[in-house]
Amino acid sequence: MKFGLFYELQLPRPADKDQWNPDDEHRIVQETLEQIEFADKLGYDYVFDVEHHFLEEYCHSSAPEVILGAVAARTQNIRLGHGIVQMPPNQNHPARVAERIATLDLLSNGRVEFGTGEGATSTELGGFLTEQRLKKDAWEESTRECLRMMTSTPYPGYEGEHFSMPERNVIPKPLQKPHPPVWVAASRRETVMLAGRLGIGALGFGFETPEEAQERVERYYELIRAMKRPLGQAINPALVTLGNLMCARTDEEAMTKGLSGAQFFGFSFGWTHGPVQHGHDNIYREFRRRVESAESTAAAEAAVGEEPEDEGARALQRAGRRGMFIGSTEYIRENVRKYEAANVDMLLFILQCGDRKHEHIMESLELFARDVMPEFKERHHLQQRWREGQLAGVEFEINSTI
């Protein structure tokens, strides 16, 4: 199994103020770079940085290509993932995406992972005048054409439903041939299966249990084997599961340092899907108010009961819980083994969220890398052998770094 880090650049407003302190955004960017540089030295395999727009407090990563460019200059081995680029052309024109991905691939000596997605919230989509009902089709059309731009000399042009472009030679071309490995954000099972049909990696953002992950893995690789027309010129068969990590010497220490951050992650994620007062909401203040109220106690007790049937609501609930990776090294190791047994290709961890402290994140990164990661790295060749068996008979070029 391989391990990666997932960044939103979360930045809660101070509860006692209406706006951030003057240095807060500068601080969170610098801390993020320091954390990823440290993770590279510790042997983490991947980092994925999101693209979101206008989602105050929840995500201040609106220009991940800039963050990842800085990361490329400060690291040697860690793979640089867009997690994800919003592909509807109102958000990002496919030619501009092709140019940025290729440039980053050259800058990083071929370390780019091209994560793609649609965008989700009305705040984001509405800001770019993208229609909710059209975003999935726009994602597929734009992503397919973006990959053609990376591999065609010249790109012959296109007349489509969501964008059109005349013949041009889109330069530069990426270092990885035919193009970097391609992924899609998959918070729902149906999107995981779509990824299998299109031959791309599935970034599982639904906080799947080991049992859910195992079922998805089995069906996903069935679809990979039956695939007729991949999205790009090469396939990237891989399935990832997301979790919230805080590793400490005891469960109690991990909960003290990490649970509030996970809870804010879930709370602020839910907030982004509701009515928003742009520039005026203080999400963290409201979060603290509810945590400290009797109402939150009842909500916390209810949260350990039955989960919602709707996948989106279920992911939202799980995002704010302890989950399987906030605890001692023993607790986390046992849970990682369950995902390893399910043949998940990578676990992607959220550490930077809510009100967590930079020094605690750095300590957690080091402790996990020292006391949990090694046994799984030693056994990764077994997962690779299993994947080779699953991919037997697949005729398409495989461009995967898992």
Beta strands, then each sheet from edge to edge (+ up, - down):
strand 1: 2-7
strand 2: 46-49
strand 3: 79-82
strand 4: 85-86
strand 5: 112-117
strand 6: 158-159
strand 7: 164-165
strand 8: 182-186
strand 9: 201-204
strand 10: 239-244
strand 11: 246-248
strand 12: 326-328
strand 13: 346-350
sheet 1: 4+ 5+ 3+ 2+ 1+ 13+ 10+ 9+ 8+
sheet 2: 6+ 7-
sheet 3: 11+ 12+
end
